[in-house]
Amino acid sequence: IVIEIPLLISRKDYPYLKRVLLLESDEALQLKRIVARDQCTYDEAVAMLKIQPRKELRRTIADDVIYNNDNSEHLEEALLALHKTYLAYSSDDNGMKN
């Protein structure tokens, strides 16, 4: 099961999580994507990023990180590779322990 928690800042409220995946991209690219997605101004996008948890905090929570600075095909390849790893973990429960 995959659970999407965009602003996860602590695992303590989610003891059932076996792995946490962080999708990360450069701030400039994040801003560009927010402006395109939300049809907002650059300043509004900056304000949105400022209220999110810092990358350093998100990295401490994450077990796995995918850098999403490229196109969707690259992201799909990275996700498929990690999916194979997760499938292997599910057949050997030892890999899923935090």
Rosetta constraint file for C-alpha pairs under 8 A:
AtomPair CA 7 CA 52 HARMONIC 6.74 0.50
AtomPair CA 7 CA 53 HARMONIC 6.86 0.50
AtomPair CA 8 CA 58 HARMONIC 7.43 0.50
AtomPair CA 9 CA 53 HARMONIC 6.74 0.50
AtomPair CA 9 CA 57 HARMONIC 7.10 0.50
AtomPair CA 9 CA 58 HARMONIC 6.58 0.50
AtomPair CA 9 CA 61 HARMONIC 7.37 0.50
AtomPair CA 10 CA 14 HARMONIC 7.99 0.50
AtomPair CA 10 CA 61 HARMONIC 6.89 0.50
AtomPair CA 11 CA 15 HARMONIC 6.52 0.50
AtomPair CA 11 CA 17 HARMONIC 7.56 0.50
AtomPair CA 11 CA 61 HARMONIC 7.05 0.50
AtomPair CA 18 CA 96 HARMONIC 5.67 0.50
AtomPair CA 18 CA 97 HARMONIC 6.42 0.50
AtomPair CA 18 CA 98 HARMONIC 6.65 0.50
AtomPair CA 19 CA 62 HARMONIC 7.45 0.50
AtomPair CA 19 CA 63 HARMONIC 5.84 0.50
AtomPair CA 19 CA 64 HARMONIC 7.58 0.50
AtomPair CA 19 CA 96 HARMONIC 6.73 0.50
AtomPair CA 19 CA 98 HARMONIC 7.23 0.50
AtomPair CA 20 CA 61 HARMONIC 6.99 0.50
AtomPair CA 20 CA 62 HARMONIC 4.81 0.50
AtomPair CA 20 CA 63 HARMONIC 5.22 0.50
AtomPair CA 20 CA 64 HARMONIC 6.39 0.50
AtomPair CA 21 CA 62 HARMONIC 5.58 0.50
AtomPair CA 21 CA 63 HARMONIC 6.10 0.50
AtomPair CA 21 CA 64 HARMONIC 4.79 0.50
AtomPair CA 21 CA 65 HARMONIC 5.71 0.50
AtomPair CA 21 CA 66 HARMONIC 7.53 0.50
AtomPair CA 22 CA 58 HARMONIC 7.24 0.50
AtomPair CA 22 CA 59 HARMONIC 7.22 0.50
AtomPair CA 22 CA 62 HARMONIC 5.78 0.50
AtomPair CA 22 CA 63 HARMONIC 7.85 0.50
AtomPair CA 22 CA 64 HARMONIC 6.21 0.50
AtomPair CA 22 CA 65 HARMONIC 4.71 0.50
AtomPair CA 22 CA 66 HARMONIC 6.31 0.50
AtomPair CA 23 CA 65 HARMONIC 5.89 0.50
AtomPair CA 23 CA 66 HARMONIC 4.97 0.50
AtomPair CA 23 CA 67 HARMONIC 5.95 0.50
AtomPair CA 23 CA 68 HARMONIC 6.25 0.50
AtomPair CA 24 CA 65 HARMONIC 7.01 0.50
AtomPair CA 24 CA 66 HARMONIC 6.20 0.50
AtomPair CA 24 CA 67 HARMONIC 4.87 0.50
AtomPair CA 24 CA 68 HARMONIC 5.64 0.50
AtomPair CA 24 CA 69 HARMONIC 7.77 0.50
AtomPair CA 25 CA 29 HARMONIC 6.60 0.50
AtomPair CA 25 CA 30 HARMONIC 6.34 0.50
AtomPair CA 25 CA 67 HARMONIC 5.55 0.50
AtomPair CA 25 CA 68 HARMONIC 4.98 0.50
AtomPair CA 25 CA 69 HARMONIC 5.11 0.50
AtomPair CA 26 CA 30 HARMONIC 6.20 0.50
AtomPair CA 26 CA 69 HARMONIC 6.55 0.50
AtomPair CA 27 CA 31 HARMONIC 6.12 0.50
AtomPair CA 28 CA 32 HARMONIC 6.31 0.50
AtomPair CA 29 CA 33 HARMONIC 6.11 0.50
AtomPair CA 29 CA 69 HARMONIC 7.13 0.50
AtomPair CA 30 CA 34 HARMONIC 6.09 0.50
AtomPair CA 31 CA 35 HARMONIC 6.19 0.50
AtomPair CA 31 CA 42 HARMONIC 6.92 0.50
AtomPair CA 31 CA 45 HARMONIC 5.77 0.50
AtomPair CA 31 CA 46 HARMONIC 6.70 0.50
AtomPair CA 31 CA 49 HARMONIC 7.94 0.50
AtomPair CA 32 CA 36 HARMONIC 6.29 0.50
AtomPair CA 32 CA 42 HARMONIC 7.86 0.50
AtomPair CA 33 CA 37 HARMONIC 5.91 0.50
AtomPair CA 34 CA 38 HARMONIC 5.73 0.50
AtomPair CA 34 CA 39 HARMONIC 7.64 0.50
AtomPair CA 34 CA 40 HARMONIC 7.51 0.50
AtomPair CA 34 CA 45 HARMONIC 5.94 0.50
AtomPair CA 35 CA 39 HARMONIC 5.20 0.50
AtomPair CA 35 CA 40 HARMONIC 5.01 0.50
AtomPair CA 35 CA 41 HARMONIC 6.09 0.50
AtomPair CA 35 CA 42 HARMONIC 6.24 0.50
AtomPair CA 35 CA 45 HARMONIC 6.18 0.50
AtomPair CA 36 CA 40 HARMONIC 7.44 0.50
AtomPair CA 40 CA 44 HARMONIC 6.17 0.50
AtomPair CA 40 CA 45 HARMONIC 6.76 0.50
AtomPair CA 41 CA 45 HARMONIC 6.33 0.50
AtomPair CA 42 CA 46 HARMONIC 6.25 0.50
AtomPair CA 43 CA 47 HARMONIC 6.24 0.50
AtomPair CA 44 CA 48 HARMONIC 6.30 0.50
AtomPair CA 45 CA 49 HARMONIC 6.40 0.50
AtomPair CA 46 CA 50 HARMONIC 6.24 0.50
AtomPair CA 47 CA 51 HARMONIC 6.72 0.50
AtomPair CA 48 CA 52 HARMONIC 6.91 0.50
AtomPair CA 53 CA 57 HARMONIC 6.60 0.50
AtomPair CA 53 CA 58 HARMONIC 6.78 0.50
AtomPair CA 54 CA 58 HARMONIC 6.48 0.50
AtomPair CA 55 CA 59 HARMONIC 6.04 0.50
AtomPair CA 56 CA 60 HARMONIC 6.44 0.50
AtomPair CA 57 CA 61 HARMONIC 6.66 0.50
AtomPair CA 58 CA 62 HARMONIC 6.27 0.50
AtomPair CA 59 CA 63 HARMONIC 8.00 0.50
AtomPair CA 59 CA 65 HARMONIC 7.68 0.50
AtomPair CA 66 CA 75 HARMONIC 7.89 0.50
AtomPair CA 66 CA 78 HARMONIC 6.96 0.50
AtomPair CA 66 CA 79 HARMONIC 7.88 0.50
AtomPair CA 68 CA 74 HARMONIC 7.93 0.50
AtomPair CA 68 CA 75 HARMONIC 6.09 0.50
AtomPair CA 70 CA 74 HARMONIC 6.12 0.50
AtomPair CA 70 CA 75 HARMONIC 7.11 0.50
AtomPair CA 71 CA 75 HARMONIC 6.58 0.50
AtomPair CA 72 CA 76 HARMONIC 6.07 0.50
AtomPair CA 73 CA 77 HARMONIC 6.25 0.50
AtomPair CA 74 CA 78 HARMONIC 6.30 0.50
AtomPair CA 75 CA 79 HARMONIC 6.10 0.50
AtomPair CA 76 CA 80 HARMONIC 6.06 0.50
AtomPair CA 77 CA 81 HARMONIC 6.21 0.50
AtomPair CA 78 CA 82 HARMONIC 6.24 0.50
AtomPair CA 79 CA 83 HARMONIC 5.92 0.50
AtomPair CA 80 CA 84 HARMONIC 6.35 0.50
AtomPair CA 81 CA 85 HARMONIC 6.61 0.50
AtomPair CA 82 CA 86 HARMONIC 6.20 0.50
AtomPair CA 83 CA 87 HARMONIC 6.12 0.50
AtomPair CA 84 CA 88 HARMONIC 6.29 0.50
AtomPair CA 85 CA 89 HARMONIC 6.27 0.50
AtomPair CA 86 CA 90 HARMONIC 6.19 0.50
AtomPair CA 87 CA 91 HARMONIC 6.57 0.50
AtomPair CA 88 CA 92 HARMONIC 6.36 0.50
AtomPair CA 89 CA 93 HARMONIC 5.69 0.50
AtomPair CA 89 CA 94 HARMONIC 7.04 0.50
AtomPair CA 89 CA 95 HARMONIC 4.86 0.50
AtomPair CA 89 CA 96 HARMONIC 5.65 0.50
AtomPair CA 90 CA 95 HARMONIC 7.70 0.50
AtomPair CA 90 CA 96 HARMONIC 7.06 0.50
AtomPair CA 92 CA 96 HARMONIC 7.81 0.50
AtomPair CA 93 CA 97 HARMONIC 7.16 0.50
